[in-house]
Structure formats: C-alpha cells, structure tokens
C-alpha cells in the first residue's frame, strides 16, 4: 500500500468485502504517512481525545464513533467524509442492513419514500433533529411523527449487543427514539439542567445539558457521558457545542446490569467556565 496520503484517502471509500481489520489497517497507514512521525500521545493531543480512546481505535477493538473518527482523520489531514462513508458501510454491514435502504440524515439527504426531487436541503443539524424527534415522540404517545418512513426495522431482541453501538447518534435510531425518556435530572446552580436520557429498547443512554441563563450566544455547552466504573475509558462520550441552549452526547450502549451511566457538564460565560458540579448517575 502506498504511503501517499491522497492514495490512502482514496482507499477509504471501502468495498463490499471491507472489514474492521482492513479499516483499522488503513487508518494506521494514514497515521504512519503523517510527515511528523506522530506518537500515540502526540496524535491524541492533536485530535483532542484520551490516549485510551485512540489506542482502542488503532488496535481494532471497536469501530470508532463518527466524532472520534472525524477528529483522528482531521488531525492527520485526511478526507473525513470518505472515512465516515466507509465507516457507515461497515456499521450497516454488521447490522445486516443494506446501505441503500437507510434514510440518510447527512447534508445531502434524499427525501424519504422515493421522492424524485434531487436533494432535500439539510437545515437541521443532528442535534436539532434529536430535539424534534423527542418532541414528536411525546406528542404521539411514543411514536415517531407521521410523514417519515424509517427503513431501520426494530430488532427482534433489543437486549442483544450490536443493535446500537456506543458512540452512535441516537437520532439515527427510531427504535431508540420511540421510548426515549428522561430517567434522571437535576437542576444545578438554578439555571442549568443536567439530564440522562435512556432507551430501554436499545438499552442505551446519553447525557444532556440545557442552560436557562439566556446566554447561549457566544458561549458553549459542554457535556460528558461516561460509565461510572470507567470514567476515562473508550466508551466516554463528549460534546462541546457553541451558540446553543442545549447539547447532548452520543449514546453509550449498556449490556450489563452493572453498567451505571453518568453525566457531567459545564457552560461558558465569556472567558469564565462554570462547572455544574458532581456527576449525575443513573
């Protein structure tokens, strides 16, 4: 394989015979091709993630989340979109779902149900999509709003590992959204709400922080969701969003009754960071 970065990025398109092993091998090749000869620690610093998370990805322990993969490839100067597409193909293959049957939520998403329009302008960020889907679920008693045909069928046994993966966006899984509910919540410092949202269908949870201080513009909302037994482990999810009232992390899938999910958060107010205190755990 060529060490030229352009060639490696082209190979990130994947193929029908792609696998996690070849995906990781090509990602490591992209690391090796970096002219700086990066160490694991240096790359972790560039990608702004724990060394444990980076090590788990490069050792092929799991398929990285979209957020983690984007950070790694961007730090290496690679083509993030090509790698994300390849990751999506691998994920859907592992679930037995053909890529072409999935309703896309990307910026060039096609309209559902075979609409012949060229493309639908994606004016919704994934986080706003989640907010709208949660609202729709509450309004119709747990269902997903009418007018959208979801192509992801409900799995036979939602307790089996592999139905959803840690690091996935819950908004992309209607079975998770159908029964998503706030399972733990606390108001911190009068103006900030810390929450854990849980889906029994998917046996997965994610954290959310909402601010009510009317200072969202020009500031950030920061959320970390983690397993209580491994707060700095590879499953930890992190979100840092500017100019928003509310931010949520991607989900953590739980496959053990002993897994306790926790969330902590902070917000900024100009140059000041306001810590929202001790983690909230479910």
Buried (B, 14 or more C-beta within 10 A) or exposed (E): EEEEBEEBBEBBEBEEEBBBEBBBEBBBBBBEBBEEEBEEEEBBBBBEBBBBBBEBBBEBEBBBBBBBBBBBBBBBEBBBBBBBBBBBBBBBBEBEBEEEEBBBBEEEBBEBEEEEEEEBEBEBBBBEBBBEBBEBBEEEEEEBEEEEEBEBEEBEEBEEEEBBBBBBBBBBBBBBBBBBEEBBEBEBEEBBBBBBBBBBBBBBBBBBBBBEBEBBEEBBBBBBBBBEEEEEEBBBBBBBBEEBBBBBBBBBBBEEEEBBBBBBBBBBEEEEEBEBBEBBBB
